[in-house]
Each structure stands twice: as structure tokens, then as C-alpha cells.
């Protein structure tokens, strides 16, 4: 179990996993992690009160399941076009 935690911590730090080949899935996972970090940094860097992003953040934190359902329905509507 300790080896797994060490490997995960190394991945979080930006290092390569030991004895693991670079595959397309690994590259996609790293790209997704990088994008999510940048979005998180952008959200943290812009704490403007009563701006649309701040209002949306508050709504999502208050009602996460309802927000997920709305996002799903919106995604289905966009995908059908």
C-alpha cells in the first residue's frame, strides 16, 4: 500500500510513474490533470464577488447534485444539435 501512495504522490508532483510506459491514456490523464489545475488556479485567482463565476460557484457548492443534473441535461441538448 505504501508503494502505491508513493507512486501517486510522485505523479501528483509531476514526476513519471516508476516502471510505467507512456501510453495515450497516461498522456490524456496528464493533460486532463494539467487543465483542471489551470482552471482551479483561474477560479482561485478571480474571487470577484457577485460576478457570474462566483455566483455559479456558490450555487454548485450549495446544490451539487442538482447542478450536475442541469449540466447533464444541457450537455444532452448541445450534443443533439
FENBELPE-V898785 format. One record per residue. N is the residue number from 1. RES is the residue in one letter. SS is DSSP state (H for helix, E for strand, - for the rest). OMEGA is omega as a letter, one per 40 degrees, with the letter a starting at -180 (999 if undefined). Layout:
# FENBELPE-V898785
n:N res:RES ss:SS omega:OMEGA
n:N res:RES ss:SS omega:OMEGA
This chain:
# FENBELPE-V898785
n:1 res:X ss:- omega:i
n:2 res:X ss:H omega:i
n:3 res:X ss:H omega:i
n:4 res:X ss:H omega:i
n:5 res:X ss:H omega:i
n:6 res:X ss:H omega:i
n:7 res:X ss:H omega:i
n:8 res:X ss:H omega:i
n:9 res:X ss:H omega:i
n:10 res:X ss:H omega:i
n:11 res:X ss:H omega:i
n:12 res:X ss:H omega:i
n:13 res:X ss:- omega:i
n:14 res:X ss:- omega:i
n:15 res:X ss:- omega:i
n:16 res:X ss:- omega:i
n:17 res:X ss:- omega:i
n:18 res:X ss:- omega:i
n:19 res:X ss:- omega:a
n:20 res:X ss:- omega:i
n:21 res:X ss:- omega:i
n:22 res:X ss:- omega:i
n:23 res:X ss:- omega:i
n:24 res:X ss:H omega:i
n:25 res:X ss:H omega:i
n:26 res:X ss:H omega:i
n:27 res:X ss:H omega:i
n:28 res:X ss:H omega:i
n:29 res:X ss:H omega:i
n:30 res:X ss:H omega:i
n:31 res:X ss:H omega:i
n:32 res:X ss:H omega:i
n:33 res:X ss:H omega:i
n:34 res:X ss:H omega:i
n:35 res:X ss:H omega:a
n:36 res:X ss:H omega:i
n:37 res:X ss:H omega:a
n:38 res:X ss:H omega:i
n:39 res:X ss:H omega:i
n:40 res:X ss:H omega:i
n:41 res:X ss:H omega:i
n:42 res:X ss:H omega:i
n:43 res:X ss:H omega:i
n:44 res:X ss:H omega:a
n:45 res:X ss:H omega:a
n:46 res:X ss:- omega:a
n:47 res:X ss:- omega:i
n:48 res:X ss:- omega:a
n:49 res:X ss:- omega:i
n:50 res:X ss:- omega:i
n:51 res:X ss:- omega:a
n:52 res:X ss:H omega:a
n:53 res:X ss:H omega:i
n:54 res:X ss:H omega:i
n:55 res:X ss:H omega:i
n:56 res:X ss:H omega:i
n:57 res:X ss:H omega:i
n:58 res:X ss:H omega:i
n:59 res:X ss:H omega:a
n:60 res:X ss:H omega:i
n:61 res:X ss:H omega:a
n:62 res:X ss:H omega:a
n:63 res:X ss:- omega:a
n:64 res:X ss:H omega:a
n:65 res:X ss:H omega:i
n:66 res:X ss:H omega:i
n:67 res:X ss:H omega:i
n:68 res:X ss:H omega:i
n:69 res:X ss:H omega:i
n:70 res:X ss:H omega:i
n:71 res:X ss:H omega:i
n:72 res:X ss:H omega:a
n:73 res:X ss:H omega:i
n:74 res:X ss:H omega:i
n:75 res:X ss:H omega:i
n:76 res:X ss:H omega:i
n:77 res:X ss:H omega:i
n:78 res:X ss:H omega:a
n:79 res:X ss:H omega:a
n:80 res:X ss:H omega:a
n:81 res:X ss:- omega:999
